[in-house]
Amino acid sequence: MKGSGQTVRFFILLTLLLIAGFSATSWISYRVSYQTLRNQIITNELPLTSDNIYSEIQRDLLSPVFIASLMANDSFLRNWVINGEKDPEHMIQFLSETQRKYNTFTSFFVSERTRRYYQSEGILKTVREGDQQDSWYFRVRRMKTDHEINVDPDQAHQYAMAIFVNHKVFDFNGNYIGATGVGLQVTDVKKIIETYHTKFARIVYFISPDGKIVLSTDGTDGKKLGELPGLSSIATQILGSGTSSSLEYKIDGKTFYANSRYIPELNWILVVSKSDEYALRNILHSLLLNLVLCGLITIVVIALVYFIVNSYRSKLREMLSTELDLKVRNDEQRSEIDKQHRQLLEQNAELVQLNASKDKLFSIIAHDLRAPLGNMTQLAALASEDLAAGGVKEAQEYLKDQRELSESTLKLLDNLFDWARSQMSETSSVAADFPLRDCLEECLSGTRLQARQKNITLTLLCDAGIRVKANRNAVMTIVRNLASNAVKFTGGGGTIEVSAAAEKEMVTVSVSDSGTGIAPERLGQLFDFVHNKSTPGTNGEHGTGLGLSLCRELVHKNDGEIEVESTLGAGSIFRFTLRKSN
């Protein structure tokens, strides 16, 4: 019963996973298709439609511009004006033939001398500078270019909106004598946008800079952009953008995408819009079809898995029993192997460290101990020769050097013996309560002599009531090494301070100096006997690098920690902790 219940749960979980996986895949596919469609509309379809409409308009305007240029440079027109505009019928016939030949909506000429407005059907009027309807002529007269394109009502055709190409006319001496040109019906532009609306289901608007819809494919001509649902939300962006822009708006829950661009030739804004409704309908159909297929695949997969599970269920039980027995034995063997492996690694690491320590120790004995002994022998021989020759002063100098060398060698021997005892765990065998100040005074007595020889001020700050529980000899060795190092790396006139501060359970001892400091890259290996390299002191004093490693060993054996802070050129502070006496 238990196995049957687990099988049922397995099939339920498998079914849910398959449904979730197929649903997620179908949904992701739907979202990818939707984003691809959206990007296609925004980045390709609408800008391409906008470019095509703009190109059509430019193409349709090239011919009128060329016609207006021909009229402005026609010898008949210029000679007729220069000769006093006699027989106006000739000008009217010229304009009528031009309009008929090039199939334009209108053609015109305005004389600068008489201000008469000639049109293909006669003299329309006399333009006046104060008349708002005639302002276009005086604008053309003042403009720096030879021609312009603008949209204005045609006064000769019941003020129907037309696209005019206005061209300046000059006499043969370059003097301005009037303006001529042709006009196209705005409905010609509307035919272009109606074609795109019919073929590609695009909604096209031509909008004036003040937000009025001049032409449209949805019957909103004459309305304000801000009054239309959806478009009102992006009216500010459309009217405020001087360049092409892609926008998005909603109407009754449907998403529309729009592309707008400014057409300088007409001083209009072209807006091309498209809904994603039809494309989304196809994508949703594909989504539903995918879900149905996924459902059928899920049923087939579940049936196959059910058959396979029942076929191998008995075999799995037998294999499971065997595998469990093997696993138990393997686990036991693996655990034993891992344990032995860890022990081997630990022993190997200890052997490597001990071997490195041994090599360095032998190196110290062979070099740093043998060399001073040899030097002392030579110094004794030199002193003996000088005494025999009567050179007492020279002999005294040799004996002084021999004494300093013997003191250094004695210090090295002390460190070697202390390090050897620490390796044999002798120094951790005795821990006692004792007053810390007396111990510090005793171990600093020899260091004070070294400090006076280098004119260094050595100060001890420790409360007489502070008591610690530790190995007294170990503490003296630690402080003696730290204080000697401070004297070694502090120049003449410097200061050294040894201090102690009691806390809750521990006492912190600090040795600070104003010496040369330690380079940052050396701080990480400072307490490593194997890798730490000794450096000469301020007076050329030499060392072995053993002292700080010994200090760390002794501090750890007394349940404490040691650390260092140093700034190159500003000195160092060594701190170590001891247990406070109860």
Secondary structure, 3 states (H helix, E strand, C coil): CHHHHHHHHHHHHHHHHHHHHHHHHHHHHHHHHHHHHHHHHHHHHHHHHHHHHHHHHHHHHHHHHHHHHHHHCCHHHHHHHHCCCCCHHHHHHHHHHHHHHHCCCEEEEEECCCCEEEECCEEEEECCCCCHHHHHHHHHHHCCCCEEEEEEEEHHHCCEEEEEEEEEEECCCCCEEEEEEEEEEHHHHHHHHHHHHHHHCCEEEEECCCCEEEEECCCCCCCEHHHCCCHHHHHHHHHHCCCCEEEEEEECCEEEEEEEEEECCCCEEEEEEEECHHHHHHHHHHHHHHHHHHHHHHHHHHHHHHHHHHHHHHHHHHHHHHHHHHHHHHHHHHHHHHHHHHHHHHHHHHHHHHHHHHHHHHHHHHHHHHHHHHHHHHHHHHHHHHHHCCCHHHHHHHHHHHHHHHHHHHHHHHHHHHHHHHHCCCCCCCCEEEEHHHHHHHHHHHHHHHHHHCCCEEEEECCCCCEEEECHHHHHHHHHHHHHHHHHCCCCCCEEEEEEEECCCEEEEEEEECCCCCCHHHHHHCCCCCCCCCCCCCCCCCCCCHHHHHHHHHHHHCCCCEEEEEECCCEEEEEEEEEECC
